[in-house]
Amino acid sequence: QVQLVESGGGLVQAGGSLRLSCAASGRTFSRYAMGWFRQAPGQEREFVAAISWRGGNTRYADSVKGRFTISRDNAKNMVYLQMNSLKPEDTAVYYCAANGDAVWGSVQEQSYDYWGQGTQVTVSS
């Protein structure tokens, strides 16, 4: 069982930066590949980024590539999403998720076993 709690969301102007954090409970955190998803009002939840178990591999949605960076610290049971050059279209609730599968990097929600409650990110123009 893994419990996830996101933090770090807020209101920022276009072009600004935010760093989201996701704290995970449990001593088996390093066995889970992790991902970030987001959901804008009236839209489906979409994949943002994923990271492998030790952090050596990452994957990004085309819409955030070059602007967002996912990282993890297994000693602290933490996952991060550094978001730079934010745009109004990045406005959404951001969720972190844990994937217990043998394959990391899935862009499908169904591959993720545990989810946080989400944190709101609002980018003003």
C-alpha positions as CSV (number, residue, x, y, z in Angstrom):
1,Q,0.0,0.0,0.0
2,V,1.3,3.5,-0.9
3,Q,-0.3,6.7,0.1
4,L,0.6,9.8,-1.9
5,V,0.2,13.5,-0.9
6,E,0.9,16.3,-3.4
7,S,1.9,19.9,-2.5
8,G,3.4,22.9,-4.1
9,G,0.5,24.0,-6.3
10,G,-0.6,27.6,-6.5
11,L,-1.2,30.7,-8.7
12,V,1.7,31.8,-10.9
13,Q,2.0,34.2,-13.9
14,A,2.8,32.9,-17.4
15,G,6.5,32.3,-17.7
16,G,6.9,31.6,-14.1
17,S,7.9,28.4,-12.3
18,L,6.5,26.0,-9.7
19,R,7.8,22.9,-8.1
20,L,5.4,20.2,-7.1
21,S,6.2,17.6,-4.5
22,C,4.7,14.3,-3.8
23,A,5.3,12.5,-0.5
24,A,4.9,8.8,-0.4
25,S,4.3,6.6,2.6
26,G,5.6,3.0,2.9
27,R,9.0,1.3,2.8
28,T,8.5,-0.1,-0.7
29,F,8.5,3.3,-2.5
30,S,11.5,2.4,-4.6
31,R,9.6,-0.6,-6.1
32,Y,7.2,1.8,-7.8
33,A,7.7,3.7,-11.0
34,M,6.0,7.1,-10.6
35,G,4.1,9.4,-12.8
36,W,2.4,12.9,-12.9
37,F,-0.9,13.5,-14.5
38,R,-3.1,16.5,-14.8
39,Q,-6.7,17.3,-15.4
40,A,-8.0,20.6,-16.6
41,P,-11.7,21.7,-16.1
42,G,-14.0,19.8,-18.5
43,Q,-11.1,17.6,-19.9
44,E,-9.9,14.1,-19.4
45,R,-6.9,13.5,-17.1
46,E,-3.7,13.4,-19.2
47,F,-0.2,12.1,-18.7
48,V,2.5,14.6,-17.9
49,A,5.7,12.8,-16.9
50,A,7.0,9.4,-15.6
51,I,10.1,8.2,-13.9
52,S,11.6,4.8,-13.4
53,W,12.2,3.1,-10.1
54,R,15.7,4.6,-9.5
55,G,15.1,7.7,-11.5
56,G,17.5,6.8,-14.3
57,N,14.8,7.0,-17.0
58,T,12.2,9.7,-17.6
59,R,9.4,10.3,-20.1
60,Y,7.4,13.4,-20.9
61,A,4.3,14.4,-22.8
62,D,5.2,16.4,-25.8
63,S,3.3,19.4,-24.4
64,V,5.7,19.8,-21.5
65,K,9.0,18.4,-22.9
66,G,11.8,20.9,-22.3
67,R,9.9,22.8,-19.7
68,F,9.1,20.3,-17.0
69,T,11.5,17.9,-15.1
70,I,10.5,14.9,-13.1
71,S,12.8,13.6,-10.4
72,R,12.7,11.4,-7.3
73,D,14.5,10.9,-4.0
74,N,14.0,7.4,-2.8
75,A,15.8,8.1,0.5
76,K,13.1,10.6,1.3
77,N,10.2,8.9,-0.5
78,M,9.6,11.9,-2.6
79,V,8.8,12.7,-6.3
80,Y,9.1,16.1,-7.7
81,L,7.9,18.0,-10.8
82,Q,9.8,21.1,-11.6
83,M,7.7,23.3,-14.0
84,N,9.3,26.2,-15.8
85,S,8.1,28.5,-18.5
86,L,4.5,27.9,-17.4
87,K,1.7,28.7,-19.8
88,P,-2.0,29.3,-19.1
89,E,-2.8,25.9,-20.8
90,D,-0.8,24.2,-18.0
91,T,-3.6,25.2,-15.6
92,A,-5.0,22.0,-14.1
93,V,-5.1,19.8,-11.0
94,Y,-1.9,17.8,-10.9
95,Y,-1.8,14.3,-9.5
96,C,1.1,12.0,-8.7
97,A,0.6,8.3,-9.1
98,A,2.5,5.1,-8.3
99,N,2.8,2.2,-10.8
100,G,3.6,-1.2,-9.5
101,D,3.9,-2.9,-12.9
102,A,7.1,-4.4,-14.2
103,V,7.2,-1.8,-17.0
104,W,7.7,1.9,-16.2
105,G,6.6,4.9,-18.2
106,S,3.0,4.1,-19.0
107,V,0.9,7.0,-20.2
108,Q,-2.3,5.2,-19.3
109,E,-4.1,5.9,-16.1
110,Q,-5.0,2.3,-15.7
111,S,-1.4,1.3,-15.2
112,Y,-1.2,3.3,-12.0
113,D,-2.3,1.7,-8.7
114,Y,-2.2,4.6,-6.3
115,W,-3.1,8.2,-6.6
116,G,-2.8,11.4,-4.6
117,Q,-5.6,13.8,-4.0
118,G,-4.2,16.4,-6.4
119,T,-2.9,20.0,-6.2
120,Q,-4.2,22.9,-8.2
121,V,-1.9,24.8,-10.5
122,T,-3.3,28.0,-12.0
123,V,-1.3,30.0,-14.6
124,S,-2.5,33.5,-15.3
125,S,-1.8,35.2,-18.6
